[in-house]
């Protein structure tokens, strides 16, 4: 190797060291060259980006799944960093599993030195390093989950909140806050532009865009001639008893496998079965610490509580009567995977090999690197059918998937939570968005929904991918009931050593509330146990407060808070006020 033309510091290196150094430099040069490359934008993307750059905001980017929202984010950030030499951008995603793939795209565009990640999966040293890089301005782009909204960024000029509708942006324990709402507020305080993006915006954000508080940018079509999948409803009332997969759905999956395409089966319940029960005395796998059942996980033969984490080995016989005939009740992703392998045992890939079924949920992705490995297998075409929970329905760009199936999607239709239909519609729309992302296969893409209520209005809107009409119906119902966003709510929650102690505190709180000057403007409902009443041997109760005016509610809560501090009773472990609660 000729060394004459090299700098003195490189001439002293060994040939191996020199080769590595030059290879790294070549890679860096290639990355730098690639970083300046932007994808060509569609007319809708160009219009959205131009409107974003020319107006003050905040903005709601209402874009269909696969419409190229991420590229708009990338070019908005790139335009900002090009115009302002020291400006910084914050890009937020709802869950940790979406951070690595987005980080890869941003690093590919802007270089590793300019991008840092922030999420709860990082070690304290990693988190400190990222925080310091953002604080000093060395990192111009911060990618993170809800905690990233607190990142110290002295030259913050742009905040992007992807999948802004996702409930994960709301912190449910400790300091309860909405990272999405806080991002909008922080943008207002610091003069930064705010861009909220979603294919199924929250009704609060949609209503804000209807009233002009947010400026709505619409991208209704997919990039590259991709099409949204056709939605097919399977009436389970017409299927044989105890049917898990209808015959038509199995045939459709088999046809995809025979053509070398992929399918996605979605069930939002992990584990093998929600309950293990005795056929003799009726014993069920209740958790001794919580008012909930322990979930049966067959892979390690354990009963595991998903609330407190209490885990035991599966008993050989019923603990109550000694009967050895104890059986799983219900179905989770682990059992669904097993059942699907049995049903598809006779189906073959184009090369004659057996079907490959993979499962992706919180259990299979617990170990470090497991999520990235599984996603790589799916993208490489090494999986024929992917079974998973809601974590596989968000943000993933699966190019080979042409069929999505939703199993047991009806459970949320008649929930006591008024937000349940909104969440279900969003989840099904996001799941449907995983199919048909490749233009060559878009025509054949389908979403199958097995339901006992095929005539429900929610499914009518789903079939036409018509979020605006669904939102209009939901907003009308909420306005009639004075529910958010037309009314405002807060929950006072109390944890105690007994249910009596928790509710006694709430009763005293209600009495003090009636003495306040602002009490006539709010409605305080009676105290009730929480849906999961006991968790880790702590009894929980709650009390709802409603008001038609947010300023009035905030003034009431400010006056109420010191009185709540003063009346805390013996036996009450903790209490907290949750403003704009997502679960009641």
N, C-alpha and C positions, 0 to 999 in steps of 0.2 A: 504493500500500500504506500503510495507517495505521500510523504509528510511535509515536503518543503513549503507547500502553500498553506499549511495550517497555522493557527496562532500558537505561540510558545506553550501556553498552558495545556494545549491538546497534544503537543508532541511528546510530553512526558508520560502520557497514558499508555497502557498496554494495548495490543491490538484488539483484545476482547473488549476492554473498557472503551476504546475509541469507537469500535463498531456500535456498541450500545448507545454511546453518546450521540453519534451521528444518526442512528436510527430514531432516537427520541426526537432529535431536532427535525428530521424529515417528517416524522409523524405530526409534530407541532406545526410545522409549516403547512402540511396538508390540511390539518384541522383549521388553521387560521384562514386558509383559502376557502375551505368549506363553510366557515362561519359567516362569510359574506353572502352566501347563496340563500335566496328566499324562493319559496315556491310561488308559482304564478297564481294570482288570486282570481276567483270567479267574480262576476259582476256584483253579486250580493256581498261577497267579502270586501270588495273594494269600496262599495257604498257604505258598508258598516264602518270600515276603518276610517274613511274620509269623514263621516259624520262624527265619529269618536274624536278625531283630532281637531275638528273645527268647532266643537261645542263644549260647554263647561261640564255637563253631567250632573249627578251620577247617571250611569247608563245600565240598562238591562239588555243584554244580548240574548235574544230569544232565537236560538238556532236549533234546527232539527239535529238528531243524532247523526253524525257523519257529515255535517254541513261545513266542517272546517273551523270550528271555534278556536281550537288550539293554535292554528296558523295565524288567526287574527290576533290572538294574545301575543304570539312570538313577534309579529311584525309591529304591533303597537309598542312593545318593549324595545325593539330594535330602533324604531323611529325616535323614541324618547332618548335612548342612550346616544344616538347619533347627533341629535340636536343639542343635548346638554351633556357636557363632558363629565360631570360628576353626579348626575342624577341617579337615583336608585329606584328599583321596582320590587314590589312584593307580590308574589303569585301564590294563592292559597288553594289547596285541594282538601276534600273532606276527610280522606282516610290515608293511613300510612302506605297502604299497598298501591296507591296511585302516585306516590311521590317518586319512586325510582324511575319509572318510565318517563314521567314528565321531566325529571332531572336530566335524563339521558338526552332528551330532545333539546333542552335548553343549553346543555354543555356542548352538544354538537353544533349549535348555532352561535354561542357566545364564548365558548372556551371554559375550561374547568376553573380557572382562576377567578372568573367573574361570578360564579354561581355557588351558593351554599344552600344546604337543606336544613330544616328545623322540624323535628317531630319527636314524639315521646319514645320512639324506638332507638334513639341515639344514646350513647353513654354520656355521662356528665362531661368528660373531657372533649368529646366530639361536639357536644352542644355549646360548651364554652368557646371552643375554637370558631364555630359558626357565628356565635353571637358577637365575638370580638371582630371578626371579619366584616360583619354588617355594621357594627358600631363605628369602626374606623373608616368605613367607606371602601375598603379593599374589595369587598364583594358588592357588586352593583345590583345583583339579583338574589333575592331570598325566596326559596320555595319551601312551603311548609303546610302543616295542618293548622288547626285553630290556634295553637299556642304561638304561631309565627306572627299573629296580629300584634303581639307585644314586642316584637323585635325592635331593637334600637337602630333606627335608620335615619341619620340626621339629614339626609338629602332625599327623602322619600318624595317621589313625584307621581307614582302610578301604583294602584292596588287593583289586582285582578282576583276575583273570587269565582273559581270554577265550580260548577255544580252547586250553585248558591242555595238551591232548595234543600240540600241534604241535612237531615237532623243532626249529623255528626258535628256540625259547626256550633251546636249548643252544648256548652259544658253543663253536665247534669249533677255533678258533685262538687263540693267545696265552693269556690267562688263561681257562682252560676252566671254565665254571660253568653251572649250570642256573638261569635267571632264575625259573622257576616254583618250584623248591625254595627258592631264595633268598628269594622273596616270602613263602613260608610261614614261613621262619625269621625274616625281618625282622618279620613280623606278631607272632610270638611274643616277640621282643625288645622291640618298641615297644608292645605291648599293642593292636595294631590288628587288626580283624577281617579275615579273608581269605576270599574267595569265588572258587573255581575253577569255571569253566563250560565245558561241552563237550557235544556230542551223542554223541561217541565218546571218552570219557575214556581217558587212558593206563591201561594195566593196573596200573601202580604206584598211581595214584590210586584206581582202582576197588577194588583189593585193600585199600588203606588205609580206604576207606569200608566195605568188608565187615567189617573187623576193628574198626571204631569209632573209628579215629584221625581220620577225617574224618566229618562228619555229612552224609549224602546227602539232597539235595532233588531231587525228581523232577517234571518237567513233560513228560508223555508225549504230549500232543496239541498240534496246531498252533492258533495264534490265528485267530479268524475263520472257523471251519469249514473251514480248509485241510486238505488230506490229503496224506500222504506218497505219492509216485508208486508206481504198480505197477511191479515190476521184471520185465523180460523178458530171458531169456538166449537168445542166438543161438549155436547149436553150429556153429563154423567148420569142423568136420570134415565137415559136410554141404554146405558151400559149394564152388563151383568153385575151382580152384587160383588163388592170387594175388589172391583177393578182398579188397578193402579195406573196402567197405561192402556188406553183404548187401542183396539186393533188397528184403526186407521193411523194413529200416531206412530205405533211400532212399525207399520209398513213404510211410513214416510221417513223415519229414521234409518230403516234398512236400505231404502233407496239412496239416501245420502251417502251411507257408508260404501255402497257398491259403486258409487260414482267418484269416490275419493274425497268427498266433502265432509265437513264437520257439523256436529249438532251440539246444542247446549241445552241442558235440562236444569231448570231452576226450581229449587224448593228451599224456602227460607226457614229451615230448621236443621241444625246440625246434630250429630250423634246418630246412633242406630235407631233408637226409639225414645219418645218423650217420657215413657213410663214403663216400668217392669211390674207386672201384676201376678198375683196368685189366682189360679182358676178355682181353688177350693174355698178359701175364706174371704177372698176379695182384698187381701193386703196389697198395697201399692208402695212403690219406692219413694216414699216421702222423705224429705230432708229433715233431720232432727233439729236443725238450726233455723230453718226457713219455712214459711208457709207455701212451699212449692215442692214439686217432685224432682227427684234426681234423675238425670238422663242416662239411659243405658248406652254405653260405648262398647261395642262388641270387639273392636280391634285390640283393646287391652283388658277386656272383661271387667270393666269398672262401672260403678254408678257414680255419676259426677253431678254435683249441684252447680248450675251455671250462674248462681247468684253469690254464694259464699265460697265456692270452690271445694267444699267438703267432698272427699272421694273415698269410696270403699270398694273392695272386691265384690263381684257379684256373688251372692250367697248360693250355696249348693241346693238349699231347700228354703221354703218360705220361713222367715224368722218368726212368724206368728203361729203357724200350725204344723210346720214340718213337711208340708206337701212339696214334692220335688218338681211338680208341674207348674213352674213359673214361666211366664211368657211375655215377650215385648208387646206393647200396645202402641199403635201409631207408627209413624214412619219419619225418619230423618234422612239426611243425605247419605250417611254410611249404609243404611239399609236399602236406600234407593239405588245406590251404586251396585250393591250385591244383586238386587232383583233384576236390574237392567242387564247385567252380565249373563244371568240365567236366560232371560227372554231373548237375548241376541246371540246366544251360543251357536246358532246355526247360520248366522250371517257372516259373510267374509268380505274382506277388503278386495280391491281390484287385483291385488297380487296373490290372493288366496289365503292370506294370513287371517287369524282370528281378530275379532273386534277389540279395540283398545279403549277402555273406559277409564277415565281419571276423575278424581274428586278434588275439589278445591274449596276449602272452608277454613275456619279458624283452627281446626285440629290439624289439618295437613300442612298448613303454612306457619306453624308455630316456630319451627327451628329457623335459625338465621340462614338466609339464602334459599330456603325452600320455595318461597313465592316466586322469586326470579327464575328458579329452575323449572317450576311447573309452567310458568308463562312461556318460557323459551320452548318447551316441548309442544305447547299448543300452537305457537306461531310457526314452528318447524313442521307441523303436520303429523306429529308423532302421537296424536290423540284423535280418536274418531268421535267420541262422545264425552263431553265435559259436564260433570254433575257438580252443582255447587249452590251456595247460599247467595245472598244479595251482593257479596263482595265481587262476584264475577259479572255482575250486570252493570257496573259503573265504569265508564271511561276507557274500557279496553278496546283496542282496535284489532279485533280478530278478523282477519281477511278471508279465512277459509270457511267460516261458519255461515251456513245457509238456512238452518232451521233452529228456532228457539222454542222450547216447550216450557210452559208454566204449570206445575203440578200443585193442586190444592191451594189455589189462589183466592178462595172464597172467604177464608177465615176473617179477613179484615172488613168485609162488606157490612157486617152488622155489629161492629164493635161499639162499645159505649163511648169511645174517643171520637169526637167530632172531626178530628184530622185524619182518621183512618182511610176514608175514601181517597183523599188527596194523596196520601202516601202510597196506597195501592196502585193508583193510576200512574203515579210517577215511576214506581218500581217496574210496572209492566211495560211502560213506554221505554224506560232505560234498557230493560231486558231485550225488547224488540229491536232496539238500536244496535245490538251486537250482530245482527244478521244482515246480509245483503250489502256489506260495506265494499265489496269488490264489484266493480261495474260489470265484469264478465259473468258474474253469477247472480246479479241483483234480481233479474227477472224471476228466478226460481226460489227466491228467499221467502220464508214463511215463519209466522209465529203461531203456535198452537196453544190455546188456553183451554184447559179442562175445567169446567165449571158446572155447578148445580143450578146456576141462575143465569143462563145465557141471555135472557131478556132484560137484564139489569142495565139501566142507562149508562153506567160506567163503561160497559163493554161496547155499547153502541158508539161512544166517542173513541174508544180504543181502536175499533175496526177502521175508522177513517183517520186515525192519528190526529184527531182534532182537539188539541189542548184548549184553544180559545173557547170552544163551545162548552167543554167540560168545566172550565174555570168560571164561565158565566153562570152556569147552573149552581155550582157550589157557592159562588159569591152571593147569589140571590138568596139561597137558603140561609147563609150566615147572616146576611143583613136582616132577614126576618127574625132571626133568633138573637140578634145583637151580639153575635160571636165575632172574634177577630177575623178580619181587620176592622170591623165596624164597632167593636167593643174592645175593652182592654182588661186583661186578667193578671192576677198574681196569686200564687199559692203560698200559704204559710204551712211549712212542713215541720213536724216535731218527731223526734226519735226518743223513745223512753225505755226504761227497764220493763215496763208493762204498758199494755194498751190503755189502761185506765189513766196512768200518769201522763201519757202523751196527749190523750183527749182532754184531760183536765186542764192542761196548759193551754190548749186551743180554746176551750170554753172560757177560761179567764181572759185570753187574748181578745175574744169576741166581746166580752163585757167591757174591756178597756176601750175597744174600738168605738163602741156606742157613745162613749163620753167625749170623743173628739169633736172639734168644730166641723171638720170635713166629713163626718160620718154620714150625713144625709145624702151625699153625692155617690156613695159606694154601697154595694150590696155584699154583705158578708154571709156566706152560706154556713150551715152547721158543719161541725167537724165529723169526718168519716175516716175509717181505716183506709190505707193505701191499697191499690189492687193486689200487690204482694205485701201482705200485712207485716210479716216478720222476716227479717234478713239477718243472718249471723246472730240470732238470739236478741235482736233489737226490734222492738215493736215500733211501727211507723203509722202516723196518722197525718191528715192534711185538712186544710180549710181553704176554700176558694173565695177570692175577693174579686168583684167585677165593678167596672165603672165605664161610663160612656165617653169619658174624657181622659186622655193620658196625663195631661198636666194635673188634673184633679186627683188622679190615682197616685201620681208621684208625690204630691203634697200630703196626701193622706198617709202614705207609707213612711214619709220622712217624719211626720208627727207621731206615728205609731211605733216606730222603731225603739226609741228610748223607753217607752212603756213596756215593750216586750222584754227588753233587757232587765227591767226591774221585777217582772213577775215570774221569772224562771223558777220553777218549783223543783223540789227534791224528787229525784227519779227521772227527770228529763235530761237526757244525755246531750242533745244538741237540738237546735232549731235553725231554720233558714227561711228566708223569703225568696221565692223564685218568680221573677217578673217575666211575663210572656212565656209561661210554661208550655212545653211541647207535649207533655203527657199529663193527663189529669185522672 
